[in-house]
Amino acid sequence: MPTPRMTMKTIIKILRLHAAGCSQRQIARACGLSKGSVGKYLQRATEAQIGGPLAEG
């Protein structure tokens, strides 16, 4: 069974919390995700060079 897709709101929340200095564990708790999922999306954002402006506002 495939994994359900993550909403864009959740992804933006992950990026904003990361930009605010939260740890992956703190982000996972705040979003109701596993630490591995948070790490995966942060890695994908890094590879796509997404960070600054989207994460801040």
PQR file with spaces between the fields and no chain letter, atoms N, CA, C, O and H, PARSE charges and radii, in Angstrom:
ATOM       1  N    MET     1       0.843   -1.178    0.000 -0.4000 1.5000
ATOM       2  CA   MET     1       0.000    0.000    0.000 -0.0000 2.0000
ATOM       3  C    MET     1       0.888    1.242    0.000  0.5500 1.7000
ATOM       4  O    MET     1       1.789    1.356    0.832 -0.5500 1.4000
ATOM       5  N    PRO     2       0.644    2.173   -0.925 -0.5600 1.5000
ATOM       6  CA   PRO     2       1.501    3.363   -0.998  0.2800 2.0000
ATOM       7  C    PRO     2       1.307    4.296    0.193  0.5500 1.7000
ATOM       8  O    PRO     2       0.264    4.293    0.848 -0.5500 1.4000
ATOM       9  N    THR     3       2.320    5.079    0.450 -0.4000 1.5000
ATOM      10  CA   THR     3       2.274    6.050    1.526 -0.0000 2.0000
ATOM      11  C    THR     3       1.419    7.236    1.100  0.5500 1.7000
ATOM      12  O    THR     3       1.516    7.675   -0.046 -0.5500 1.4000
ATOM      13  H    THR     3       3.168    5.081   -0.082  0.4000 1.0000
ATOM      14  N    PRO     4       0.582    7.767    1.992 -0.5600 1.5000
ATOM      15  CA   PRO     4      -0.209    8.945    1.609  0.2800 2.0000
ATOM      16  C    PRO     4       0.689   10.154    1.348  0.5500 1.7000
ATOM      17  O    PRO     4       1.748   10.296    1.960 -0.5500 1.4000
ATOM      18  N    ARG     5       0.259   11.013    0.445 -0.4000 1.5000
ATOM      19  CA   ARG     5       1.037   12.207    0.110 -0.0000 2.0000
ATOM      20  C    ARG     5       0.984   13.223    1.241  0.5500 1.7000
ATOM      21  O    ARG     5       0.000   13.318    1.974 -0.5500 1.4000
ATOM      22  H    ARG     5      -0.601   10.898   -0.052  0.4000 1.0000
ATOM      23  N    MET     6       2.051   13.965    1.359 -0.4000 1.5000
ATOM      24  CA   MET     6       2.128   15.016    2.362 -0.0000 2.0000
ATOM      25  C    MET     6       1.564   16.294    1.751  0.5500 1.7000
ATOM      26  O    MET     6       1.821   16.591    0.584 -0.5500 1.4000
ATOM      27  H    MET     6       2.850   13.887    0.763  0.4000 1.0000
ATOM      28  N    THR     7       0.807   17.043    2.525 -0.4000 1.5000
ATOM      29  CA   THR     7       0.243   18.288    2.013 -0.0000 2.0000
ATOM      30  C    THR     7       1.326   19.366    1.955  0.5500 1.7000
ATOM      31  O    THR     7       2.317   19.307    2.683 -0.5500 1.4000
ATOM      32  H    THR     7       0.599   16.802    3.473  0.4000 1.0000
ATOM      33  N    MET     8       1.123   20.337    1.088 -0.4000 1.5000
ATOM      34  CA   MET     8       2.083   21.432    0.958 -0.0000 2.0000
ATOM      35  C    MET     8       2.163   22.241    2.253  0.5500 1.7000
ATOM      36  O    MET     8       3.228   22.753    2.598 -0.5500 1.4000
ATOM      37  H    MET     8       0.319   20.385    0.496  0.4000 1.0000
ATOM      38  N    LYS     9       1.054   22.357    2.964 -0.4000 1.5000
ATOM      39  CA   LYS     9       1.060   23.077    4.246 -0.0000 2.0000
ATOM      40  C    LYS     9       2.022   22.424    5.225  0.5500 1.7000
ATOM      41  O    LYS     9       2.759   23.109    5.933 -0.5500 1.4000
ATOM      42  H    LYS     9       0.189   21.941    2.684  0.4000 1.0000
ATOM      43  N    THR    10       2.012   21.097    5.263 -0.4000 1.5000
ATOM      44  CA   THR    10       2.893   20.376    6.179 -0.0000 2.0000
ATOM      45  C    THR    10       4.349   20.555    5.782  0.5500 1.7000
ATOM      46  O    THR    10       5.213   20.737    6.640 -0.5500 1.4000
ATOM      47  H    THR    10       1.413   20.540    4.688  0.4000 1.0000
ATOM      48  N    ILE    11       4.623   20.504    4.486 -0.4000 1.5000
ATOM      49  CA   ILE    11       5.994   20.671    4.012 -0.0000 2.0000
ATOM      50  C    ILE    11       6.499   22.073    4.352  0.5500 1.7000
ATOM      51  O    ILE    11       7.634   22.234    4.801 -0.5500 1.4000
ATOM      52  H    ILE    11       3.921   20.356    3.789  0.4000 1.0000
ATOM      53  N    ILE    12       5.669   23.071    4.142 -0.4000 1.5000
ATOM      54  CA   ILE    12       6.056   24.452    4.468 -0.0000 2.0000
ATOM      55  C    ILE    12       6.270   24.598    5.973  0.5500 1.7000
ATOM      56  O    ILE    12       7.181   25.303    6.408 -0.5500 1.4000
ATOM      57  H    ILE    12       4.747   22.940    3.777  0.4000 1.0000
ATOM      58  N    LYS    13       5.430   23.931    6.767 -0.4000 1.5000
ATOM      59  CA   LYS    13       5.592   23.979    8.221 -0.0000 2.0000
ATOM      60  C    LYS    13       6.932   23.364    8.626  0.5500 1.7000
ATOM      61  O    LYS    13       7.617   23.890    9.503 -0.5500 1.4000
ATOM      62  H    LYS    13       4.690   23.358    6.414  0.4000 1.0000
ATOM      63  N    ILE    14       7.302   22.259    7.992 -0.4000 1.5000
ATOM      64  CA   ILE    14       8.593   21.617    8.268 -0.0000 2.0000
ATOM      65  C    ILE    14       9.728   22.588    7.962  0.5500 1.7000
ATOM      66  O    ILE    14      10.650   22.742    8.763 -0.5500 1.4000
ATOM      67  H    ILE    14       6.745   21.832    7.279  0.4000 1.0000
ATOM      68  N    LEU    15       9.662   23.242    6.802 -0.4000 1.5000
ATOM      69  CA   LEU    15      10.724   24.167    6.404 -0.0000 2.0000
ATOM      70  C    LEU    15      10.800   25.382    7.333  0.5500 1.7000
ATOM      71  O    LEU    15      11.890   25.842    7.670 -0.5500 1.4000
ATOM      72  H    LEU    15       8.913   23.117    6.152  0.4000 1.0000
ATOM      73  N    ARG    16       9.652   25.891    7.739 -0.4000 1.5000
ATOM      74  CA   ARG    16       9.646   27.048    8.644 -0.0000 2.0000
ATOM      75  C    ARG    16      10.212   26.693   10.009  0.5500 1.7000
ATOM      76  O    ARG    16      10.996   27.454   10.577 -0.5500 1.4000
ATOM      77  H    ARG    16       8.766   25.517    7.465  0.4000 1.0000
ATOM      78  N    LEU    17       9.818   25.540   10.537 -0.4000 1.5000
ATOM      79  CA   LEU    17      10.343   25.120   11.840 -0.0000 2.0000
ATOM      80  C    LEU    17      11.843   24.875   11.771  0.5500 1.7000
ATOM      81  O    LEU    17      12.576   25.198   12.706 -0.5500 1.4000
ATOM      82  H    LEU    17       9.182   24.922   10.076  0.4000 1.0000
ATOM      83  N    HIS    18      12.297   24.300   10.656 -0.4000 1.5000
ATOM      84  CA   HIS    18      13.729   24.059   10.485 -0.0000 2.0000
ATOM      85  C    HIS    18      14.487   25.382   10.422  0.5500 1.7000
ATOM      86  O    HIS    18      15.555   25.516   11.020 -0.5500 1.4000
ATOM      87  H    HIS    18      11.701   24.037    9.897  0.4000 1.0000
ATOM      88  N    ALA    19      13.938   26.359    9.698 -0.4000 1.5000
ATOM      89  CA   ALA    19      14.574   27.674    9.596 -0.0000 2.0000
ATOM      90  C    ALA    19      14.589   28.379   10.949  0.5500 1.7000
ATOM      91  O    ALA    19      15.464   29.204   11.216 -0.5500 1.4000
ATOM      92  H    ALA    19      13.071   26.250    9.212  0.4000 1.0000
ATOM      93  N    ALA    20      13.612   28.050   11.805 -0.4000 1.5000
ATOM      94  CA   ALA    20      13.544   28.655   13.136 -0.0000 2.0000
ATOM      95  C    ALA    20      14.523   27.997   14.114  0.5500 1.7000
ATOM      96  O    ALA    20      14.671   28.452   15.248 -0.5500 1.4000
ATOM      97  H    ALA    20      12.902   27.381   11.588  0.4000 1.0000
ATOM      98  N    GLY    21      15.187   26.931   13.673 -0.4000 1.5000
ATOM      99  CA   GLY    21      16.194   26.299   14.515 -0.0000 2.0000
ATOM     100  C    GLY    21      15.714   25.090   15.297  0.5500 1.7000
ATOM     101  O    GLY    21      16.419   24.622   16.191 -0.5500 1.4000
ATOM     102  H    GLY    21      15.067   26.562   12.751  0.4000 1.0000
ATOM     103  N    CYS    22      14.539   24.576   14.984 -0.4000 1.5000
ATOM     104  CA   CYS    22      14.021   23.394   15.678 -0.0000 2.0000
ATOM     105  C    CYS    22      14.745   22.142   15.191  0.5500 1.7000
ATOM     106  O    CYS    22      15.175   22.072   14.039 -0.5500 1.4000
ATOM     107  H    CYS    22      13.967   24.956   14.258  0.4000 1.0000
ATOM     108  N    SER    23      14.876   21.164   16.068 -0.4000 1.5000
ATOM     109  CA   SER    23      15.503   19.900   15.700 -0.0000 2.0000
ATOM     110  C    SER    23      14.517   19.050   14.907  0.5500 1.7000
ATOM     111  O    SER    23      13.317   19.325   14.898 -0.5500 1.4000
ATOM     112  H    SER    23      14.527   21.221   17.003  0.4000 1.0000
ATOM     113  N    GLN    24      15.022   18.029   14.249 -0.4000 1.5000
ATOM     114  CA   GLN    24      14.147   17.137   13.490 -0.0000 2.0000
ATOM     115  C    GLN    24      13.139   16.448   14.413  0.5500 1.7000
ATOM     116  O    GLN    24      11.994   16.215   14.025 -0.5500 1.4000
ATOM     117  H    GLN    24      15.997   17.805   14.256  0.4000 1.0000
ATOM     118  N    ARG    25      13.558   16.132   15.603 -0.4000 1.5000
ATOM     119  CA   ARG    25      12.655   15.497   16.568 -0.0000 2.0000
ATOM     120  C    ARG    25      11.519   16.445   16.964  0.5500 1.7000
ATOM     121  O    ARG    25      10.359   16.039   17.038 -0.5500 1.4000
ATOM     122  H    ARG    25      14.488   16.322   15.918  0.4000 1.0000
ATOM     123  N    GLN    26      11.864   17.709   17.218 -0.4000 1.5000
ATOM     124  CA   GLN    26      10.841   18.701   17.577 -0.0000 2.0000
ATOM     125  C    GLN    26       9.871   18.932   16.416  0.5500 1.7000
ATOM     126  O    GLN    26       8.663   19.050   16.620 -0.5500 1.4000
ATOM     127  H    GLN    26      12.807   18.038   17.159  0.4000 1.0000
ATOM     128  N    ILE    27      10.409   18.993   15.205 -0.4000 1.5000
ATOM     129  CA   ILE    27       9.568   19.184   14.024 -0.0000 2.0000
ATOM     130  C    ILE    27       8.638   17.994   13.851  0.5500 1.7000
ATOM     131  O    ILE    27       7.457   18.167   13.548 -0.5500 1.4000
ATOM     132  H    ILE    27      11.390   18.897   15.039  0.4000 1.0000
ATOM     133  N    ALA    28       9.160   16.785   14.042 -0.4000 1.5000
ATOM     134  CA   ALA    28       8.352   15.579   13.899 -0.0000 2.0000
ATOM     135  C    ALA    28       7.187   15.580   14.878  0.5500 1.7000
ATOM     136  O    ALA    28       6.063   15.237   14.511 -0.5500 1.4000
ATOM     137  H    ALA    28      10.119   16.645   14.289  0.4000 1.0000
ATOM     138  N    ARG    29       7.450   15.963   16.113 -0.4000 1.5000
ATOM     139  CA   ARG    29       6.374   16.021   17.112 -0.0000 2.0000
ATOM     140  C    ARG    29       5.330   17.067   16.746  0.5500 1.7000
ATOM     141  O    ARG    29       4.131   16.817   16.866 -0.5500 1.4000
ATOM     142  H    ARG    29       8.363   16.242   16.411  0.4000 1.0000
ATOM     143  N    ALA    30       5.780   18.233   16.301 -0.4000 1.5000
ATOM     144  CA   ALA    30       4.864   19.326   15.972 -0.0000 2.0000
ATOM     145  C    ALA    30       3.974   18.993   14.775  0.5500 1.7000
ATOM     146  O    ALA    30       2.832   19.447   14.698 -0.5500 1.4000
ATOM     147  H    ALA    30       6.755   18.435   16.203  0.4000 1.0000
ATOM     148  N    CYS    31       4.500   18.198   13.844 -0.4000 1.5000
ATOM     149  CA   CYS    31       3.758   17.884   12.623 -0.0000 2.0000
ATOM     150  C    CYS    31       3.081   16.519   12.674  0.5500 1.7000
ATOM     151  O    CYS    31       2.313   16.177   11.775 -0.5500 1.4000
ATOM     152  H    CYS    31       5.428   17.828   13.906  0.4000 1.0000
ATOM     153  N    GLY    32       3.354   15.742   13.708 -0.4000 1.5000
ATOM     154  CA   GLY    32       2.764   14.407   13.801 -0.0000 2.0000
ATOM     155  C    GLY    32       3.357   13.429   12.802  0.5500 1.7000
ATOM     156  O    GLY    32       2.648   12.582   12.260 -0.5500 1.4000
ATOM     157  H    GLY    32       3.978   16.020   14.439  0.4000 1.0000
ATOM     158  N    LEU    33       4.669   13.545   12.555 -0.4000 1.5000
ATOM     159  CA   LEU    33       5.364   12.697   11.599 -0.0000 2.0000
ATOM     160  C    LEU    33       6.494   11.949   12.286  0.5500 1.7000
ATOM     161  O    LEU    33       6.801   12.199   13.452 -0.5500 1.4000
ATOM     162  H    LEU    33       5.245   14.233   12.996  0.4000 1.0000
ATOM     163  N    SER    34       7.107   11.033   11.556 -0.4000 1.5000
ATOM     164  CA   SER    34       8.292   10.372   12.088 -0.0000 2.0000
ATOM     165  C    SER    34       9.509   11.247   11.819  0.5500 1.7000
ATOM     166  O    SER    34       9.491   12.098   10.930 -0.5500 1.4000
ATOM     167  H    SER    34       6.858   10.830   10.610  0.4000 1.0000
ATOM     168  N    LYS    35      10.562   11.026   12.595 -0.4000 1.5000
ATOM     169  CA   LYS    35      11.795   11.785   12.415 -0.0000 2.0000
ATOM     170  C    LYS    35      12.397   11.495   11.037  0.5500 1.7000
ATOM     171  O    LYS    35      13.007   12.372   10.426 -0.5500 1.4000
ATOM     172  H    LYS    35      10.576   10.335   13.317  0.4000 1.0000
ATOM     173  N    GLY    36      12.227   10.286   10.562 -0.4000 1.5000
ATOM     174  CA   GLY    36      12.725    9.908    9.241 -0.0000 2.0000
ATOM     175  C    GLY    36      12.031   10.665    8.118  0.5500 1.7000
ATOM     176  O    GLY    36      12.669   11.065    7.144 -0.5500 1.4000
ATOM     177  H    GLY    36      11.731    9.574   11.058  0.4000 1.0000
ATOM     178  N    SER    37      10.726   10.860    8.255 -0.4000 1.5000
ATOM     179  CA   SER    37       9.981   11.616    7.241 -0.0000 2.0000
ATOM     180  C    SER    37      10.443   13.061    7.200  0.5500 1.7000
ATOM     181  O    SER    37      10.607   13.641    6.127 -0.5500 1.4000
ATOM     182  H    SER    37      10.208   10.536    9.046  0.4000 1.0000
ATOM     183  N    VAL    38      10.651   13.632    8.364 -0.4000 1.5000
ATOM     184  CA   VAL    38      11.131   15.015    8.438 -0.0000 2.0000
ATOM     185  C    VAL    38      12.497   15.115    7.765  0.5500 1.7000
ATOM     186  O    VAL    38      12.735   16.026    6.972 -0.5500 1.4000
ATOM     187  H    VAL    38      10.518   13.161    9.236  0.4000 1.0000
ATOM     188  N    GLY    39      13.377   14.198    8.073 -0.4000 1.5000
ATOM     189  CA   GLY    39      14.710   14.191    7.475 -0.0000 2.0000
ATOM     190  C    GLY    39      14.657   14.047    5.965  0.5500 1.7000
ATOM     191  O    GLY    39      15.422   14.687    5.244 -0.5500 1.4000
ATOM     192  H    GLY    39      13.184   13.458    8.717  0.4000 1.0000
ATOM     193  N    LYS    40      13.745   13.199    5.488 -0.4000 1.5000
ATOM     194  CA   LYS    40      13.595   12.981    4.052 -0.0000 2.0000
ATOM     195  C    LYS    40      13.172   14.271    3.350  0.5500 1.7000
ATOM     196  O    LYS    40      13.725   14.619    2.307 -0.5500 1.4000
ATOM     197  H    LYS    40      13.123   12.679    6.074  0.4000 1.0000
ATOM     198  N    TYR    41      12.208   14.973    3.910 -0.4000 1.5000
ATOM     199  CA   TYR    41      11.742   16.204    3.278 -0.0000 2.0000
ATOM     200  C    TYR    41      12.766   17.332    3.387  0.5500 1.7000
ATOM     201  O    TYR    41      12.874   18.153    2.476 -0.5500 1.4000
ATOM     202  H    TYR    41      11.758   14.690    4.758  0.4000 1.0000
ATOM     203  N    LEU    42      13.505   17.386    4.470 -0.4000 1.5000
ATOM     204  CA   LEU    42      14.569   18.380    4.586 -0.0000 2.0000
ATOM     205  C    LEU    42      15.679   18.097    3.574  0.5500 1.7000
ATOM     206  O    LEU    42      16.244   19.025    2.995 -0.5500 1.4000
ATOM     207  H    LEU    42      13.418   16.719    5.210  0.4000 1.0000
ATOM     208  N    GLN    43      15.991   16.825    3.361 -0.4000 1.5000
ATOM     209  CA   GLN    43      17.000   16.445    2.373 -0.0000 2.0000
ATOM     210  C    GLN    43      16.539   16.814    0.969  0.5500 1.7000
ATOM     211  O    GLN    43      17.317   17.338    0.173 -0.5500 1.4000
ATOM     212  H    GLN    43      15.533   16.071    3.831  0.4000 1.0000
ATOM     213  N    ARG    44      15.272   16.539    0.667 -0.4000 1.5000
ATOM     214  CA   ARG    44      14.733   16.888   -0.654 -0.0000 2.0000
ATOM     215  C    ARG    44      14.749   18.397   -0.872  0.5500 1.7000
ATOM     216  O    ARG    44      15.036   18.861   -1.976 -0.5500 1.4000
ATOM     217  H    ARG    44      14.640   16.113    1.314  0.4000 1.0000
ATOM     218  N    ALA    45      14.447   19.157    0.161 -0.4000 1.5000
ATOM     219  CA   ALA    45      14.465   20.619    0.055 -0.0000 2.0000
ATOM     220  C    ALA    45      15.892   21.117   -0.194  0.5500 1.7000
ATOM     221  O    ALA    45      16.098   22.053   -0.966 -0.5500 1.4000
ATOM     222  H    ALA    45      14.215   18.781    1.057  0.4000 1.0000
ATOM     223  N    THR    46      16.860   20.500    0.451 -0.4000 1.5000
ATOM     224  CA   THR    46      18.261   20.864    0.260 -0.0000 2.0000
ATOM     225  C    THR    46      18.694   20.565   -1.168  0.5500 1.7000
ATOM     226  O    THR    46      19.359   21.383   -1.804 -0.5500 1.4000
ATOM     227  H    THR    46      16.693   19.739    1.078  0.4000 1.0000
ATOM     228  N    GLU    47      18.316   19.390   -1.675 -0.4000 1.5000
ATOM     229  CA   GLU    47      18.678   19.007   -3.036 -0.0000 2.0000
ATOM     230  C    GLU    47      18.035   19.934   -4.062  0.5500 1.7000
ATOM     231  O    GLU    47      18.630   20.212   -5.103 -0.5500 1.4000
ATOM     232  H    GLU    47      17.776   18.726   -1.158  0.4000 1.0000
ATOM     233  N    ALA    48      16.836   20.411   -3.779 -0.4000 1.5000
ATOM     234  CA   ALA    48      16.135   21.314   -4.691 -0.0000 2.0000
ATOM     235  C    ALA    48      16.504   22.776   -4.446  0.5500 1.7000
ATOM     236  O    ALA    48      15.980   23.675   -5.103 -0.5500 1.4000
ATOM     237  H    ALA    48      16.353   20.185   -2.933  0.4000 1.0000
ATOM     238  N    GLN    49      17.404   23.003   -3.499 -0.4000 1.5000
ATOM     239  CA   GLN    49      17.861   24.340   -3.111 -0.0000 2.0000
ATOM     240  C    GLN    49      16.705   25.235   -2.680  0.5500 1.7000
ATOM     241  O    GLN    49      16.647   26.416   -3.024 -0.5500 1.4000
ATOM     242  H    GLN    49      17.830   22.272   -2.965  0.4000 1.0000
ATOM     243  N    ILE    50      15.790   24.648   -1.921 -0.4000 1.5000
ATOM     244  CA   ILE    50      14.667   25.388   -1.342 -0.0000 2.0000
ATOM     245  C    ILE    50      15.014   25.634    0.104  0.5500 1.7000
ATOM     246  O    ILE    50      15.472   24.725    0.797 -0.5500 1.4000
ATOM     247  H    ILE    50      15.837   23.689   -1.641  0.4000 1.0000
ATOM     248  N    GLY    51      14.805   26.841    0.568 -0.4000 1.5000
ATOM     249  CA   GLY    51      15.113   27.109    1.961 -0.0000 2.0000
ATOM     250  C    GLY    51      14.689   28.475    2.397  0.5500 1.7000
ATOM     251  O    GLY    51      13.592   28.654    2.927 -0.5500 1.4000
ATOM     252  H    GLY    51      14.434   27.579    0.005  0.4000 1.0000
ATOM     253  N    GLY    52      15.540   29.439    2.180 -0.4000 1.5000
ATOM     254  CA   GLY    52      15.377   30.785    2.675 -0.0000 2.0000
ATOM     255  C    GLY    52      14.004   31.418    2.548  0.5500 1.7000
ATOM     256  O    GLY    52      13.233   31.397    3.507 -0.5500 1.4000
ATOM     257  H    GLY    52      16.431   29.294    1.750  0.4000 1.0000
ATOM     258  N    PRO    53      13.673   31.984    1.384 -0.5600 1.5000
ATOM     259  CA   PRO    53      12.426   32.751    1.264  0.2800 2.0000
ATOM     260  C    PRO    53      11.161   31.947    1.547  0.5500 1.7000
ATOM     261  O    PRO    53      10.253   32.447    2.211 -0.5500 1.4000
ATOM     262  N    LEU    54      11.085   30.714    1.058 -0.4000 1.5000
ATOM     263  CA   LEU    54       9.893   29.894    1.282 -0.0000 2.0000
ATOM     264  C    LEU    54       9.754   29.573    2.758  0.5500 1.7000
ATOM     265  O    LEU    54       8.652   29.625    3.305 -0.5500 1.4000
ATOM     266  H    LEU    54      11.822   30.308    0.519  0.4000 1.0000
ATOM     267  N    ALA    55      10.851   29.244    3.399 -0.4000 1.5000
ATOM     268  CA   ALA    55      10.798   28.868    4.810 -0.0000 2.0000
ATOM     269  C    ALA    55      10.463   30.044    5.703  0.5500 1.7000
ATOM     270  O    ALA    55       9.837   29.865    6.747 -0.5500 1.4000
ATOM     271  H    ALA    55      11.746   29.202    2.955  0.4000 1.0000
ATOM     272  N    GLU    56      10.865   31.241    5.315 -0.4000 1.5000
ATOM     273  CA   GLU    56      10.648   32.409    6.166 -0.0000 2.0000
ATOM     274  C    GLU    56       9.304   33.091    5.950  0.5500 1.7000
ATOM     275  O    GLU    56       8.779   33.707    6.878 -0.5500 1.4000
ATOM     276  H    GLU    56      11.374   31.387    4.466  0.4000 1.0000
ATOM     277  N    GLY    57       8.743   33.001    4.771 -0.4000 1.5000
ATOM     278  CA   GLY    57       7.528   33.753    4.622 -0.0000 2.0000
ATOM     279  C    GLY    57       6.746   33.401    3.431  0.5500 1.7000
ATOM     280  O    GLY    57       5.685   33.979    3.196 -0.5500 1.4000
ATOM     281  H    GLY    57       9.169   32.501    4.018  0.4000 1.0000
